[in-house]
Amino acid sequence: MGFWMKLALTFAAIILASILAGYLWNWLFNAEIPGFLGGMLGGIIAIPVWEFLRKFDTP
């Protein structure tokens, strides 16, 4: 899997995690999620997704 495909899938996972966290936060607290929490969650999600996609590298 190429670098750009891994990057696109990682960005998709970050966006999906941020959207789901926003819906969950709104459902629990009836307010918008603070921006720094959404960004922090996206960064935390990016690391395991990137590491998982590294397993599909072809030498």
PDB file of N, CA, C and O in Angstrom:
ATOM      1  N   MET A   1       0.848  -1.164   0.000  1.00  0.00           N
ATOM      2  CA  MET A   1       0.000   0.000   0.000  1.00  0.00           C
ATOM      3  C   MET A   1       0.897   1.231   0.000  1.00  0.00           C
ATOM      4  O   MET A   1       1.845   1.324   0.780  1.00  0.00           O
ATOM      5  N   GLY A   2       0.591   2.157  -0.869  1.00  0.00           N
ATOM      6  CA  GLY A   2       1.412   3.341  -1.007  1.00  0.00           C
ATOM      7  C   GLY A   2       1.217   4.346   0.112  1.00  0.00           C
ATOM      8  O   GLY A   2       0.250   4.298   0.872  1.00  0.00           O
ATOM      9  N   PHE A   3       2.173   5.254   0.182  1.00  0.00           N
ATOM     10  CA  PHE A   3       2.149   6.285   1.220  1.00  0.00           C
ATOM     11  C   PHE A   3       0.877   7.120   1.151  1.00  0.00           C
ATOM     12  O   PHE A   3       0.260   7.395   2.180  1.00  0.00           O
ATOM     13  N   TRP A   4       0.482   7.525  -0.054  1.00  0.00           N
ATOM     14  CA  TRP A   4      -0.677   8.407  -0.193  1.00  0.00           C
ATOM     15  C   TRP A   4      -1.970   7.707   0.187  1.00  0.00           C
ATOM     16  O   TRP A   4      -2.884   8.339   0.718  1.00  0.00           O
ATOM     17  N   MET A   5      -2.058   6.418  -0.078  1.00  0.00           N
ATOM     18  CA  MET A   5      -3.252   5.672   0.315  1.00  0.00           C
ATOM     19  C   MET A   5      -3.325   5.561   1.842  1.00  0.00           C
ATOM     20  O   MET A   5      -4.392   5.729   2.432  1.00  0.00           O
ATOM     21  N   LYS A   6      -2.188   5.278   2.472  1.00  0.00           N
ATOM     22  CA  LYS A   6      -2.165   5.225   3.936  1.00  0.00           C
ATOM     23  C   LYS A   6      -2.523   6.577   4.532  1.00  0.00           C
ATOM     24  O   LYS A   6      -3.256   6.648   5.518  1.00  0.00           O
ATOM     25  N   LEU A   7      -2.015   7.643   3.943  1.00  0.00           N
ATOM     26  CA  LEU A   7      -2.306   8.983   4.437  1.00  0.00           C
ATOM     27  C   LEU A   7      -3.795   9.313   4.292  1.00  0.00           C
ATOM     28  O   LEU A   7      -4.397   9.881   5.203  1.00  0.00           O
ATOM     29  N   ALA A   8      -4.384   8.960   3.158  1.00  0.00           N
ATOM     30  CA  ALA A   8      -5.807   9.227   2.937  1.00  0.00           C
ATOM     31  C   ALA A   8      -6.672   8.433   3.917  1.00  0.00           C
ATOM     32  O   ALA A   8      -7.641   8.966   4.458  1.00  0.00           O
ATOM     33  N   LEU A   9      -6.329   7.171   4.148  1.00  0.00           N
ATOM     34  CA  LEU A   9      -7.095   6.361   5.087  1.00  0.00           C
ATOM     35  C   LEU A   9      -6.941   6.856   6.521  1.00  0.00           C
ATOM     36  O   LEU A   9      -7.887   6.794   7.306  1.00  0.00           O
ATOM     37  N   THR A  10      -5.758   7.345   6.863  1.00  0.00           N
ATOM     38  CA  THR A  10      -5.538   7.896   8.196  1.00  0.00           C
ATOM     39  C   THR A  10      -6.355   9.170   8.387  1.00  0.00           C
ATOM     40  O   THR A  10      -6.971   9.358   9.436  1.00  0.00           O
ATOM     41  N   PHE A  11      -6.364  10.050   7.378  1.00  0.00           N
ATOM     42  CA  PHE A  11      -7.185  11.263   7.461  1.00  0.00           C
ATOM     43  C   PHE A  11      -8.661  10.925   7.575  1.00  0.00           C
ATOM     44  O   PHE A  11      -9.391  11.572   8.328  1.00  0.00           O
ATOM     45  N   ALA A  12      -9.108   9.915   6.832  1.00  0.00           N
ATOM     46  CA  ALA A  12     -10.511   9.499   6.907  1.00  0.00           C
ATOM     47  C   ALA A  12     -10.845   9.004   8.319  1.00  0.00           C
ATOM     48  O   ALA A  12     -11.919   9.304   8.840  1.00  0.00           O
ATOM     49  N   ALA A  13      -9.942   8.256   8.933  1.00  0.00           N
ATOM     50  CA  ALA A  13     -10.168   7.764  10.293  1.00  0.00           C
ATOM     51  C   ALA A  13     -10.206   8.917  11.292  1.00  0.00           C
ATOM     52  O   ALA A  13     -11.013   8.903  12.222  1.00  0.00           O
ATOM     53  N   ILE A  14      -9.342   9.914  11.109  1.00  0.00           N
ATOM     54  CA  ILE A  14      -9.328  11.079  11.990  1.00  0.00           C
ATOM     55  C   ILE A  14     -10.656  11.831  11.891  1.00  0.00           C
ATOM     56  O   ILE A  14     -11.248  12.192  12.908  1.00  0.00           O
ATOM     57  N   ILE A  15     -11.114  12.062  10.680  1.00  0.00           N
ATOM     58  CA  ILE A  15     -12.366  12.799  10.484  1.00  0.00           C
ATOM     59  C   ILE A  15     -13.548  12.016  11.034  1.00  0.00           C
ATOM     60  O   ILE A  15     -14.414  12.584  11.700  1.00  0.00           O
ATOM     61  N   LEU A  16     -13.589  10.717  10.761  1.00  0.00           N
ATOM     62  CA  LEU A  16     -14.684   9.888  11.261  1.00  0.00           C
ATOM     63  C   LEU A  16     -14.713   9.860  12.789  1.00  0.00           C
ATOM     64  O   LEU A  16     -15.781   9.969  13.392  1.00  0.00           O
ATOM     65  N   ALA A  17     -13.554   9.716  13.412  1.00  0.00           N
ATOM     66  CA  ALA A  17     -13.486   9.701  14.875  1.00  0.00           C
ATOM     67  C   ALA A  17     -13.926  11.040  15.456  1.00  0.00           C
ATOM     68  O   ALA A  17     -14.617  11.071  16.475  1.00  0.00           O
ATOM     69  N   SER A  18     -13.541  12.142  14.827  1.00  0.00           N
ATOM     70  CA  SER A  18     -13.928  13.458  15.319  1.00  0.00           C
ATOM     71  C   SER A  18     -15.431  13.677  15.194  1.00  0.00           C
ATOM     72  O   SER A  18     -16.056  14.232  16.098  1.00  0.00           O
ATOM     73  N   ILE A  19     -16.011  13.247  14.086  1.00  0.00           N
ATOM     74  CA  ILE A  19     -17.457  13.397  13.895  1.00  0.00           C
ATOM     75  C   ILE A  19     -18.220  12.555  14.908  1.00  0.00           C
ATOM     76  O   ILE A  19     -19.171  13.033  15.526  1.00  0.00           O
ATOM     77  N   LEU A  20     -17.806  11.312  15.079  1.00  0.00           N
ATOM     78  CA  LEU A  20     -18.488  10.446  16.046  1.00  0.00           C
ATOM     79  C   LEU A  20     -18.344  10.978  17.472  1.00  0.00           C
ATOM     80  O   LEU A  20     -19.291  10.921  18.256  1.00  0.00           O
ATOM     81  N   ALA A  21     -17.177  11.488  17.801  1.00  0.00           N
ATOM     82  CA  ALA A  21     -16.980  12.067  19.136  1.00  0.00           C
ATOM     83  C   ALA A  21     -17.858  13.294  19.320  1.00  0.00           C
ATOM     84  O   ALA A  21     -18.396  13.509  20.406  1.00  0.00           O
ATOM     85  N   GLY A  22     -18.011  14.097  18.284  1.00  0.00           N
ATOM     86  CA  GLY A  22     -18.873  15.264  18.367  1.00  0.00           C
ATOM     87  C   GLY A  22     -20.324  14.890  18.614  1.00  0.00           C
ATOM     88  O   GLY A  22     -21.002  15.511  19.432  1.00  0.00           O
ATOM     89  N   TYR A  23     -20.803  13.864  17.900  1.00  0.00           N
ATOM     90  CA  TYR A  23     -22.175  13.409  18.130  1.00  0.00           C
ATOM     91  C   TYR A  23     -22.352  12.843  19.539  1.00  0.00           C
ATOM     92  O   TYR A  23     -23.350  13.119  20.204  1.00  0.00           O
ATOM     93  N   LEU A  24     -21.388  12.058  19.982  1.00  0.00           N
ATOM     94  CA  LEU A  24     -21.471  11.472  21.317  1.00  0.00           C
ATOM     95  C   LEU A  24     -21.441  12.564  22.391  1.00  0.00           C
ATOM     96  O   LEU A  24     -22.227  12.523  23.338  1.00  0.00           O
ATOM     97  N   TRP A  25     -20.542  13.534  22.248  1.00  0.00           N
ATOM     98  CA  TRP A  25     -20.442  14.629  23.203  1.00  0.00           C
ATOM     99  C   TRP A  25     -21.750  15.418  23.246  1.00  0.00           C
ATOM    100  O   TRP A  25     -22.239  15.768  24.320  1.00  0.00           O
ATOM    101  N   ASN A  26     -22.316  15.696  22.053  1.00  0.00           N
ATOM    102  CA  ASN A  26     -23.572  16.440  21.988  1.00  0.00           C
ATOM    103  C   ASN A  26     -24.701  15.653  22.646  1.00  0.00           C
ATOM    104  O   ASN A  26     -25.542  16.237  23.330  1.00  0.00           O
ATOM    105  N   TRP A  27     -24.731  14.361  22.453  1.00  0.00           N
ATOM    106  CA  TRP A  27     -25.766  13.519  23.043  1.00  0.00           C
ATOM    107  C   TRP A  27     -25.633  13.466  24.569  1.00  0.00           C
ATOM    108  O   TRP A  27     -26.631  13.499  25.288  1.00  0.00           O
ATOM    109  N   LEU A  28     -24.390  13.384  25.053  1.00  0.00           N
ATOM    110  CA  LEU A  28     -24.173  13.289  26.498  1.00  0.00           C
ATOM    111  C   LEU A  28     -24.350  14.622  27.216  1.00  0.00           C
ATOM    112  O   LEU A  28     -24.974  14.670  28.276  1.00  0.00           O
ATOM    113  N   PHE A  29     -23.814  15.703  26.660  1.00  0.00           N
ATOM    114  CA  PHE A  29     -23.749  16.972  27.365  1.00  0.00           C
ATOM    115  C   PHE A  29     -24.606  18.074  26.751  1.00  0.00           C
ATOM    116  O   PHE A  29     -24.700  19.167  27.310  1.00  0.00           O
ATOM    117  N   ASN A  30     -25.229  17.801  25.611  1.00  0.00           N
ATOM    118  CA  ASN A  30     -26.071  18.775  24.919  1.00  0.00           C
ATOM    119  C   ASN A  30     -25.305  20.078  24.653  1.00  0.00           C
ATOM    120  O   ASN A  30     -25.838  21.171  24.843  1.00  0.00           O
ATOM    121  N   ALA A  31     -24.057  19.945  24.216  1.00  0.00           N
ATOM    122  CA  ALA A  31     -23.204  21.085  23.882  1.00  0.00           C
ATOM    123  C   ALA A  31     -22.199  20.629  22.816  1.00  0.00           C
ATOM    124  O   ALA A  31     -22.019  19.434  22.585  1.00  0.00           O
ATOM    125  N   GLU A  32     -21.558  21.597  22.178  1.00  0.00           N
ATOM    126  CA  GLU A  32     -20.538  21.264  21.184  1.00  0.00           C
ATOM    127  C   GLU A  32     -19.255  20.836  21.879  1.00  0.00           C
ATOM    128  O   GLU A  32     -18.920  21.330  22.955  1.00  0.00           O
ATOM    129  N   ILE A  33     -18.542  19.907  21.245  1.00  0.00           N
ATOM    130  CA  ILE A  33     -17.270  19.446  21.793  1.00  0.00           C
ATOM    131  C   ILE A  33     -16.223  20.553  21.609  1.00  0.00           C
ATOM    132  O   ILE A  33     -16.152  21.157  20.539  1.00  0.00           O
ATOM    133  N   PRO A  34     -15.424  20.823  22.623  1.00  0.00           N
ATOM    134  CA  PRO A  34     -14.353  21.819  22.464  1.00  0.00           C
ATOM    135  C   PRO A  34     -13.361  21.385  21.377  1.00  0.00           C
ATOM    136  O   PRO A  34     -13.070  20.198  21.229  1.00  0.00           O
ATOM    137  N   GLY A  35     -12.857  22.346  20.635  1.00  0.00           N
ATOM    138  CA  GLY A  35     -11.977  22.057  19.510  1.00  0.00           C
ATOM    139  C   GLY A  35     -10.726  21.283  19.899  1.00  0.00           C
ATOM    140  O   GLY A  35     -10.294  20.394  19.164  1.00  0.00           O
ATOM    141  N   PHE A  36     -10.143  21.610  21.044  1.00  0.00           N
ATOM    142  CA  PHE A  36      -8.911  20.932  21.431  1.00  0.00           C
ATOM    143  C   PHE A  36      -9.167  19.458  21.733  1.00  0.00           C
ATOM    144  O   PHE A  36      -8.292  18.624  21.499  1.00  0.00           O
ATOM    145  N   LEU A  37     -10.356  19.120  22.250  1.00  0.00           N
ATOM    146  CA  LEU A  37     -10.658  17.707  22.500  1.00  0.00           C
ATOM    147  C   LEU A  37     -10.841  16.936  21.194  1.00  0.00           C
ATOM    148  O   LEU A  37     -10.388  15.797  21.074  1.00  0.00           O
ATOM    149  N   GLY A  38     -11.504  17.554  20.217  1.00  0.00           N
ATOM    150  CA  GLY A  38     -11.654  16.910  18.913  1.00  0.00           C
ATOM    151  C   GLY A  38     -10.312  16.683  18.244  1.00  0.00           C
ATOM    152  O   GLY A  38     -10.079  15.624  17.662  1.00  0.00           O
ATOM    153  N   GLY A  39      -9.425  17.666  18.320  1.00  0.00           N
ATOM    154  CA  GLY A  39      -8.092  17.530  17.745  1.00  0.00           C
ATOM    155  C   GLY A  39      -7.247  16.498  18.462  1.00  0.00           C
ATOM    156  O   GLY A  39      -6.515  15.731  17.836  1.00  0.00           O
ATOM    157  N   MET A  40      -7.356  16.487  19.782  1.00  0.00           N
ATOM    158  CA  MET A  40      -6.604  15.507  20.562  1.00  0.00           C
ATOM    159  C   MET A  40      -7.075  14.090  20.238  1.00  0.00           C
ATOM    160  O   MET A  40      -6.258  13.181  20.088  1.00  0.00           O
ATOM    161  N   LEU A  41      -8.375  13.906  20.131  1.00  0.00           N
ATOM    162  CA  LEU A  41      -8.909  12.592  19.801  1.00  0.00           C
ATOM    163  C   LEU A  41      -8.451  12.155  18.413  1.00  0.00           C
ATOM    164  O   LEU A  41      -8.078  10.998  18.217  1.00  0.00           O
ATOM    165  N   GLY A  42      -8.478  13.077  17.450  1.00  0.00           N
ATOM    166  CA  GLY A  42      -8.007  12.753  16.107  1.00  0.00           C
ATOM    167  C   GLY A  42      -6.549  12.332  16.097  1.00  0.00           C
ATOM    168  O   GLY A  42      -6.180  11.384  15.404  1.00  0.00           O
ATOM    169  N   GLY A  43      -5.721  13.027  16.856  1.00  0.00           N
ATOM    170  CA  GLY A  43      -4.301  12.661  16.939  1.00  0.00           C
ATOM    171  C   GLY A  43      -4.081  11.318  17.593  1.00  0.00           C
ATOM    172  O   GLY A  43      -3.210  10.551  17.181  1.00  0.00           O
ATOM    173  N   ILE A  44      -4.870  11.033  18.611  1.00  0.00           N
ATOM    174  CA  ILE A  44      -4.741   9.744  19.288  1.00  0.00           C
ATOM    175  C   ILE A  44      -5.180   8.608  18.365  1.00  0.00           C
ATOM    176  O   ILE A  44      -4.579   7.534  18.376  1.00  0.00           O
ATOM    177  N   ILE A  45      -6.210   8.834  17.579  1.00  0.00           N
ATOM    178  CA  ILE A  45      -6.694   7.815  16.643  1.00  0.00           C
ATOM    179  C   ILE A  45      -5.702   7.597  15.504  1.00  0.00           C
ATOM    180  O   ILE A  45      -5.560   6.477  15.012  1.00  0.00           O
ATOM    181  N   ALA A  46      -5.012   8.660  15.079  1.00  0.00           N
ATOM    182  CA  ALA A  46      -4.112   8.571  13.930  1.00  0.00           C
ATOM    183  C   ALA A  46      -2.964   7.601  14.155  1.00  0.00           C
ATOM    184  O   ALA A  46      -2.560   6.900  13.228  1.00  0.00           O
ATOM    185  N   ILE A  47      -2.438   7.551  15.357  1.00  0.00           N
ATOM    186  CA  ILE A  47      -1.256   6.721  15.619  1.00  0.00           C
ATOM    187  C   ILE A  47      -1.536   5.231  15.427  1.00  0.00           C
ATOM    188  O   ILE A  47      -0.807   4.579  14.680  1.00  0.00           O
ATOM    189  N   PRO A  48      -2.566   4.660  16.073  1.00  0.00           N
ATOM    190  CA  PRO A  48      -2.794   3.225  15.846  1.00  0.00           C
ATOM    191  C   PRO A  48      -3.249   2.902  14.423  1.00  0.00           C
ATOM    192  O   PRO A  48      -2.944   1.827  13.907  1.00  0.00           O
ATOM    193  N   VAL A  49      -3.980   3.829  13.782  1.00  0.00           N
ATOM    194  CA  VAL A  49      -4.402   3.577  12.392  1.00  0.00           C
ATOM    195  C   VAL A  49      -3.177   3.519  11.490  1.00  0.00           C
ATOM    196  O   VAL A  49      -3.068   2.625  10.651  1.00  0.00           O
ATOM    197  N   TRP A  50      -2.264   4.455  11.651  1.00  0.00           N
ATOM    198  CA  TRP A  50      -1.051   4.474  10.824  1.00  0.00           C
ATOM    199  C   TRP A  50      -0.218   3.209  11.057  1.00  0.00           C
ATOM    200  O   TRP A  50       0.281   2.609  10.104  1.00  0.00           O
ATOM    201  N   GLU A  51      -0.070   2.808  12.315  1.00  0.00           N
ATOM    202  CA  GLU A  51       0.703   1.615  12.627  1.00  0.00           C
ATOM    203  C   GLU A  51       0.028   0.356  12.052  1.00  0.00           C
ATOM    204  O   GLU A  51       0.708  -0.550  11.571  1.00  0.00           O
ATOM    205  N   PHE A  52      -1.297   0.309  12.104  1.00  0.00           N
ATOM    206  CA  PHE A  52      -2.021  -0.822  11.521  1.00  0.00           C
ATOM    207  C   PHE A  52      -1.803  -0.877  10.008  1.00  0.00           C
ATOM    208  O   PHE A  52      -1.599  -1.957   9.454  1.00  0.00           O
ATOM    209  N   LEU A  53      -1.843   0.264   9.344  1.00  0.00           N
ATOM    210  CA  LEU A  53      -1.667   0.296   7.888  1.00  0.00           C
ATOM    211  C   LEU A  53      -0.231  -0.008   7.480  1.00  0.00           C
ATOM    212  O   LEU A  53       0.003  -0.441   6.351  1.00  0.00           O
ATOM    213  N   ARG A  54       0.740   0.208   8.372  1.00  0.00           N
ATOM    214  CA  ARG A  54       2.137  -0.139   8.049  1.00  0.00           C
ATOM    215  C   ARG A  54       2.315  -1.628   7.853  1.00  0.00           C
ATOM    216  O   ARG A  54       3.252  -2.055   7.178  1.00  0.00           O
ATOM    217  N   LYS A  55       1.429  -2.430   8.436  1.00  0.00           N
ATOM    218  CA  LYS A  55       1.527  -3.887   8.280  1.00  0.00           C
ATOM    219  C   LYS A  55       1.253  -4.324   6.856  1.00  0.00           C
ATOM    220  O   LYS A  55       1.609  -5.440   6.479  1.00  0.00           O
ATOM    221  N   PHE A  56       0.629  -3.475   6.054  1.00  0.00           N
ATOM    222  CA  PHE A  56       0.282  -3.817   4.688  1.00  0.00           C
ATOM    223  C   PHE A  56       1.300  -3.309   3.681  1.00  0.00           C
ATOM    224  O   PHE A  56       1.047  -3.347   2.477  1.00  0.00           O
ATOM    225  N   ASP A  57       2.455  -2.833   4.154  1.00  0.00           N
ATOM    226  CA  ASP A  57       3.507  -2.390   3.244  1.00  0.00           C
ATOM    227  C   ASP A  57       4.072  -3.559   2.461  1.00  0.00           C
ATOM    228  O   ASP A  57       4.254  -4.653   2.995  1.00  0.00           O
ATOM    229  N   THR A  58       4.344  -3.316   1.202  1.00  0.00           N
ATOM    230  CA  THR A  58       4.994  -4.336   0.378  1.00  0.00           C
ATOM    231  C   THR A  58       6.440  -3.933   0.170  1.00  0.00           C
ATOM    232  O   THR A  58       6.709  -2.794  -0.212  1.00  0.00           O
ATOM    233  N   PRO A  59       7.367  -4.829   0.408  1.00  0.00           N
ATOM    234  CA  PRO A  59       8.783  -4.466   0.277  1.00  0.00           C
ATOM    235  C   PRO A  59       9.208  -4.241  -1.149  1.00  0.00           C
ATOM    236  O   PRO A  59      10.371  -3.930  -1.406  1.00  0.00           O
TER     237      PRO A  59
END
